Amino acid sequence: MAYVITVEFILKSGSMAAFRKLMDENARNSFDFEPGCLRFDVLVPLDCEDKIFLYEIYSDKAAFETHLKTEHFQTFNRESNDLVLSRNIAEFKLVCEASNPKE
């Protein structure tokens, strides 16, 4: 059963561009180089300029734990720490997926 993590970051004012650079690189590296990372979406609310929401799907919890040990995650975590006011992390199990990829 797939393992899902969501993270909501509240950023320090004016730090969105720097945070996005670090986050986007982490997301791409996670998806491209981690076989257990099935999805890694970075979302920005339309009505808030200092918030980022992540939606990540891993094959299982072990794949997520491997993600936390990767060099790209460690770099992101270290370099973005001063840009973040708060983060809220939630864990889920994926019980129904309804998607239709468009070509």
Disulfide bonds with the S-S distance in Angstrom:
none
